[in-house]
Amino acid sequence: MTDLSIDTDRYGPWALIAGGSEGVGASFAHQLAEAGFNLVLVARKPGPLEETAAAVRVHGVEVRTLSLDLTEAASVEKLTGACADIEVGLLIYNAGANSYGKRFLDGELDGFQGVIDLNVTTPLALTHHFGRLMRERGRGGIVLVGSLAGYLGTPREAIYGGAKAFGRIFAEGFWLEAKEAGIDVLELVLGVTRTPAMARAGLNMDLPGLVVGEPDDIAREGLAALGDGPVHVISGNEKVVAMRATTDRAKLVLGTHEMMKKLVPEDH
Ligand SMILES: NC(=O)c1ccc[n+]([C@@H]2O[C@H](COP(=O)([O-])OP(=O)(O)OC[C@H]3O[C@@H](n4cnc5c(N)ncnc54)[C@H](OP(=O)(O)O)[C@@H]3O)[C@@H](O)[C@H]2O)c1
């Protein structure tokens, strides 16, 4: 069951899930619909988007879908326009897995820019737009989905890790400002999670000792932690975060790189 503290009076009546068709985003959609939230779901592929929308409508809530690429600047206006007549009390920005895992000098700047737009530019624009509307109402919640990758840099994830680090630091600073306006802000830090995107990328989830999260558990834990910002690390990953705070950065990067070579296929 969904945590009952996630109620529509505080965070409703509409929740917008950017990246709400699959994986953790779809789990958020199911749990919020069960709790009575109307939903706006955004993703690129129309198929999974419509499937998730149809599945959550069984809870009797209204669901709007928008097939948009959030790396495109125009997506922000399309999205805010589609929400102009509704009160979005909860913004969950979930889309953001690394879409361009190239070594920096081997990749093109356009490709890296897409990672930055998906993880920095668009979430900032949506947080700014919907945050102001939440401030007028004196209530609301904003969840930015982050990653353990935001605690260090590794080859082929230098831009992704940097963008995730940005999200976490932004969430921390904004958290206190937003709190004064009645808005809860949470950076939800995920470790390896069994999502369709990771299955398609061929991640080796069977590595000994690897903590692997399940989307339903992650969404449930994230919603329960919404009022306990600015940062919540998904349980089981606390030691990794502590380890990544070391001042011996070379040892950390080298060691993590060896692990990443086993986890992520070279062509991803
Ligand atoms: N899975 C993991 O192991 C893991 C680990 C740490 C952190 N995370 C974080 O968890 C979040 C979810 O990751 P994920 O593994 O589920 O993969 P993802 O590729 O971020 O997909 C999640 C959702 O976002 C949508 N999406 C992705 N790119 C989009 C774009 N350019 N425009 C619009 N929608 C887009 C996807 O649908 P479409 O593909 O149809 O657009 C899907 O609904 C990300 O922020 C990621 O950084 C994941």
The ligand as an SDF file (V2000), in Angstrom:
LIG
                    3D

 48 52  0  0  0  0  0  0  0  0999 V2000
   18.3500    2.2690  -13.2180 N   0  0  0  0  0  0  0  0  0  0  0  0
   19.4420    2.4870  -12.5000 C   0  0  0  0  0  0  0  0  0  0  0  0
   20.2530    1.5790  -12.2350 O   0  0  0  0  0  0  0  0  0  0  0  0
   19.6860    3.8750  -11.9270 C   0  0  0  0  0  0  0  0  0  0  0  0
   20.7410    4.0740  -11.0200 C   0  0  0  0  0  0  0  0  0  0  0  0
   20.9310    5.3280  -10.4780 C   0  0  0  0  0  0  0  0  0  0  0  0
   20.1000    6.3730  -10.8340 C   0  0  0  0  0  0  0  0  0  0  0  0
   19.0930    6.1570  -11.7350 N   0  0  0  0  0  0  0  0  0  0  0  0
   18.2520    7.2900  -12.1100 C   0  0  0  0  0  0  0  0  0  0  0  0
   16.8930    6.8750  -12.1040 O   0  0  0  0  0  0  0  0  0  0  0  0
   16.1680    7.5730  -13.1120 C   0  0  0  0  0  0  0  0  0  0  0  0
   15.4120    6.5870  -13.9820 C   0  0  0  0  0  0  0  0  0  0  0  0
   16.3390    5.7950  -14.6740 O   0  0  0  0  0  0  0  0  0  0  0  0
   15.9080    4.5880  -15.6330 P   0  0  0  0  0  0  0  0  0  0  0  0
   16.9220    3.5180  -15.4590 O   0  0  0  0  0  0  0  0  0  0  0  0
   14.4940    4.2260  -15.4130 O   0  0  0  0  0  0  0  0  0  0  0  0
   16.1030    5.1420  -17.1200 O   0  0  0  0  0  0  0  0  0  0  0  0
   15.5680    6.4210  -17.9330 P   0  0  0  0  0  0  0  0  0  0  0  0
   16.1470    6.2950  -19.2970 O   0  0  0  0  0  0  0  0  0  0  0  0
   15.8720    7.6530  -17.1970 O   0  0  0  0  0  0  0  0  0  0  0  0
   13.9850    6.1810  -18.0810 O   0  0  0  0  0  0  0  0  0  0  0  0
   13.0640    6.5590  -17.1080 C   0  0  0  0  0  0  0  0  0  0  0  0
   11.8440    7.1840  -17.7440 C   0  0  0  0  0  0  0  0  0  0  0  0
   12.2070    8.4080  -18.3660 O   0  0  0  0  0  0  0  0  0  0  0  0
   11.7880    8.4290  -19.7240 C   0  0  0  0  0  0  0  0  0  0  0  0
   12.7940    9.1910  -20.4810 N   0  0  0  0  0  0  0  0  0  0  0  0
   14.1100    8.9010  -20.6390 C   0  0  0  0  0  0  0  0  0  0  0  0
   14.6980    9.8180  -21.4140 N   0  0  0  0  0  0  0  0  0  0  0  0
   13.7430   10.7130  -21.7500 C   0  0  0  0  0  0  0  0  0  0  0  0
   13.7150   11.8810  -22.5500 C   0  0  0  0  0  0  0  0  0  0  0  0
   14.8100   12.3200  -23.2000 N   0  0  0  0  0  0  0  0  0  0  0  0
   12.5560   12.5720  -22.6890 N   0  0  0  0  0  0  0  0  0  0  0  0
   11.4330   12.1390  -22.0620 C   0  0  0  0  0  0  0  0  0  0  0  0
   11.3920   11.0430  -21.2760 N   0  0  0  0  0  0  0  0  0  0  0  0
   12.5350   10.3380  -21.1400 C   0  0  0  0  0  0  0  0  0  0  0  0
   11.6820    6.9570  -20.1120 C   0  0  0  0  0  0  0  0  0  0  0  0
   10.7780    6.7200  -21.1870 O   0  0  0  0  0  0  0  0  0  0  0  0
   11.2570    6.8450  -22.7370 P   0  0  0  0  0  0  0  0  0  0  0  0
   12.5260    6.0480  -22.8530 O   0  0  0  0  0  0  0  0  0  0  0  0
   10.1210    6.3020  -23.5280 O   0  0  0  0  0  0  0  0  0  0  0  0
   11.4640    8.2980  -22.9940 O   0  0  0  0  0  0  0  0  0  0  0  0
   11.1440    6.3620  -18.8130 C   0  0  0  0  0  0  0  0  0  0  0  0
    9.7720    6.5800  -18.6790 O   0  0  0  0  0  0  0  0  0  0  0  0
   17.1970    8.4190  -13.8800 C   0  0  0  0  0  0  0  0  0  0  0  0
   17.1950    9.7450  -13.3980 O   0  0  0  0  0  0  0  0  0  0  0  0
   18.5220    7.7520  -13.5510 C   0  0  0  0  0  0  0  0  0  0  0  0
   19.6210    8.6430  -13.6280 O   0  0  0  0  0  0  0  0  0  0  0  0
   18.8750    4.9440  -12.2910 C   0  0  0  0  0  0  0  0  0  0  0  0
  1  2  1  0
  2  3  2  0
  2  4  1  0
  4  5  1  0
  4 48  2  0
  5  6  2  0
  6  7  1  0
  7  8  2  0
  8  9  1  0
  8 48  1  0
  9 10  1  0
  9 46  1  0
 10 11  1  0
 11 12  1  0
 11 44  1  0
 12 13  1  0
 13 14  1  0
 14 15  2  0
 14 16  1  0
 14 17  1  0
 17 18  1  0
 18 19  2  0
 18 20  1  0
 18 21  1  0
 21 22  1  0
 22 23  1  0
 23 24  1  0
 23 42  1  0
 24 25  1  0
 25 26  1  0
 25 36  1  0
 26 27  1  0
 26 35  1  0
 27 28  2  0
 28 29  1  0
 29 30  1  0
 29 35  2  0
 30 31  1  0
 30 32  2  0
 32 33  1  0
 33 34  2  0
 34 35  1  0
 36 37  1  0
 36 42  1  0
 37 38  1  0
 38 39  2  0
 38 40  1  0
 38 41  1  0
 42 43  1  0
 44 45  1  0
 44 46  1  0
 46 47  1  0
M  CHG  2   8   1  16  -1
M  END
$$$$
